[in-house]
């Protein structure tokens, strides 16, 4: 018998939103959804640099959960736009703590996908006593081999036509290190070059993110206001190894998650972040449920991913 897939919860509007000064330079946008007296959860968006989207509030039952979403430094409605200064993994980890303290929350569920899984894991490994449960999707641990798979040599074998568009802005002699070549252009002074590079970088990800092609998503990723923050901030993080102490830090420190219940959700055919990283995380954090969506890629909006994530949030609502 075919299993009925769990859908997203109905769209809902935030019951409160505000701006929070987290440094002399940065101010972040924070929105709260659901039940103010419910189980607290912080929902972490991807990228880095993608910003929050309305669908991110729909994986949790709004009658049961108090959902806290925020645009990370430099993107979405946070300011200054596309800013790279004071923008590292560890700044964002402490921003999460600042929000928690500001809202008077003792412990919360941490929920994040793609880069949001990296940030969720970094936060949980730094502040395990503040995490009641941990749900991560599309696991990305920021190892160099993961970055090279998607931006250099790997996913290119499966999407050669989209990859050809991605490499176009980079001269042949610089293609041996695509992240470095893009970083140079995205942080340069020529605004036209910046935008061309940003759109090509972002549209490559838009082309690969779901199992089935979605031209509308590719076009959306190429919109200048989205692409510039997305590509600048991603390349800044990837060029700098996520500002981690060592290449495998997220996996090496996963023993700190031993006391935290949770779930690892991954699409079997994820081209952006191959499932090996999810499997390695599960070996290091065996307490977590390992949930594979066998008909999905990387996107959080694919039916199999939704089914597994909603199942996990229901489990921890119980």
N, C-alpha and C positions, 0 to 999 in steps of 0.2 A: 504494500500500500504506500502510495506517495505521501510523504510528510507535508503538511501544510506549513508554508513558510511564515514565520512571524513577520508582521509589517512594522514599520515605524509608528510611533504614537502620533496623534494628530498635531498639526502645526500649532504652536502656541507662542504668545508674545511675552517678552520679559515683564516681570512685575516691578522691576527696579533696574536702573542703570546709573552709572556714575563714572567719573574720571578720577584716577588715583595717581598722585605724584609719587614716583618710585625712585627718582634721582633728580638732581638739579636740571638734568637734560630731558629725561623721559617722563611722559605721562601716559598711562595706559587706560583703555576703555574696558569697563567691567559690566557685565549684564547678568542678572539673576532670573531664573525661570522656575516654574513649578510651584511647589509648596514651601513657603518660608520656614515652616516647622518640620519639614521632611528630612530624609537622610541626606546629608550634604555630600556633594560630589563636585569636583573641579574637572572640567572638560577641556582638554588641551588640543589645539588645532595643529595642523601639519605645516609643512614647508621645510624649514622655518621661513616665515614671511607670508604665509597664505592668508592669515586672518580667519575669524570665525564666520560661519555661515548658518542660516536659520535651521537647516536640517540637523545641526549638531545638538540641538535641544530635544530631539525626537527619539533618542535611543533609550530614554529613561521615562518611566511613568510619572507624569507631572503631578499626580495626586500623592505620590509617595516620596519623590525625590526633590531636594532643593539643589538645583543645578546652577553652578557658577561658571560662566564662560568669560574669557577675556582675549582681546587682541594683544598678542605679544609685542615687544618693543619694535617700533618702526613700521608696523603694518596695520591694515584695517583702519580703525578709527583712533588708533594710538598715534602719538606724536613724539618727536618729529618724524615725518614720513621717510621711509627707506633709510633711516639713520643707522650707521654701522658702529659708531662710537658707543662704548659702554653696552655692547650688545653681544653677549656670549651665553653659552649654556648656563653658566653659574649665576649670571645676572638674572636669567629667567627663573632659575630654581628659587632664588631669593625673592623674586617678585611673587611667586606662588605663596611663599610664606608670608609676605607682606599682606596679600589679599586675605589669607586665612586669618591672620591676627586682626586685620581691619574689620572683618565680618564676625569676629568672635566665635570662630569654629574651632573646636578642640581637635577633632579627627575627621577625615573625609575620605570618600572613595576617590581614587585618581583614575581617570579614564582618558586615554589618548591613542591616536592612530598615526602611523607613518612617523614623521618627525615628532609628532605628539607622543608616540610610544617611547622614543628616545628620551624626551624631556620627562615623561612620567617615570621612567626607570631611573633617571638621574636624580629626580626629586625623591623617589621612594628609597633609593640607596643612601641618600643624604639625610633624610628625615623619616626613617621607617616608623618611628613612634607616632607620626601624624597620619599614617595611612591605615584606614580600616579595611579596604580591599583595593585591588589593583586590576584594571581591565585594559589590556593593550592590544592593538590591532595593527597589522601591516608592519611587523617588527623591523626596526632599523636601528642598528647599534653603532653606526658611524665609523665602522672599520673601513680602512682604505679599500679593501677588496670589494666592499659593497658599493662604494662611491664609483670605483672604476668599472664595475659591472654595468652600471646604468649610464654613466657619462663618458666612458671611454671605449669599452670593448666587452660586449656580452649581450645586452638587450639589442644592440645594433644588428645582431645576426637574425633576430626575429622581426624587427621592424626596419628593414634597410631603407625603405623610401622615406620614412619619417626621420630616420637618423641622417639621411643625406641633407635634409633641410636644416637640421640642427648644426651640422658641421659647416654649412655654407659661409657664415660670417667669419670663420677662422681660416687664415692662410694655411696652405698645406704644410709649410715648414713649422707651424706651431701646433699641429694636431697631435703631437706626441703626449701632450698634457692638456686636455681640453678644459679641465676645471681652471687651471692656471691661466690659460688663454682667455677664457671668459671672464675670470676675475679681473684681469688687467683692463679689459674693456668696460666692465660694469662699474669699476671704480675710477675710471679715467675722467678727464675734464670734458670730452666731447659728448654732449648730450644726445646728439643724433646717433652716434656709435653706441652709446649706452642703451638707447631704446631699441635699436636693431638687435643687439645682443640679448637684451632682456626678453624680447618677444620670441626669438628663436629658442632660447633656453626654456622658457615657460611652455611654449607650444609643444616642444619635444615631450615634456612630462605629461601634458594634456593628452597627447597621442597614445601614451603607453599606460595610462593609469587604470583603465578598465579592460576587461577581457575582450569585450566587443567594441568596435570603433564608435566614437561619439564625436562627430565633427563639431557639434555645438559646444562641447567642452573645450575642444582645441581652440575654437574661436574665442571663448570666454577667457581662457588662459592667456591669449594674445592681446587682450585689451591693455592699453598702455598703463593705466593707473594700477592695475593688478600686477602686470608682468614686471614692472620696474622694482617694486619692493620685494616681490617674490624672488626674482633672479638675483638681485644684489645681495639680499640677506642670505639666501641659500649658498651662493658662491663664497661669500664671506665665511660662513661656517665650515663649508667643505674644504676650502683652501687652507683653513686653520685646524683641520682635524677635529672640529667640534669643540676646540679648546679643552679637550680631555688630556689627562696626564699621560695616558698611553693608548695605543690604538684599540686595544680590546678592553678598555676600562669598564664599560657597561656590563659585559659578560663576566669579567673577572670579579666584579663586585656584587654579582647577583646572589651570592650567599647571604647578603644582608637582607634579602627578601624572604628568607626562610619562614619568618613568623607571619607573613602576610598572605591571606587567601586571595585567589584571583583567577583570571582567565587570559590565555594567549589565543588570539583569533587571527587567522591568516588565510588568504586566498591561495589555493593550490597553484594557480597560474599567474601569480603576482610577478610582473616584469620589473617593477620599480625596486622592490625589496624582496628578493627571492626567499623562499620558505626555509632555506637552511638556517637563517638567523633565528627564526621562530623556534626551530627544533633545538638549536644550541641553547637558546634561552630556557627552554623547557627542561633540558638536561641539568642546567644550573639551578633551576627553580621548579623542582618536580611537584611541589604542592599545587601549582597552577593547573587548571584544566587546559588541555591542548585541543583547540577547536579548529578544524580545517574546513574551509568552505570550498568544496571540490569543483564548483562551477563558477568561481569568481577570480578576479584579478586583485588589484590593489585598492580600488575605490571603495569608500565607506558606503556608497549608495547602491552597491550591487546587492541583489536579493539575498544571496547566501551569506554575505558579510552581515547584513542587517539581521538576518535570522539568528546568527550566532551571538552578535552583540546584545540584541534585545534579550535573548535567553540568559546571558550572563548578568545583565542588570536586573532581571527578574529574580534570578537566584539570590543575589545579594540584597534585594529588597525584602526577601523572606526572613 
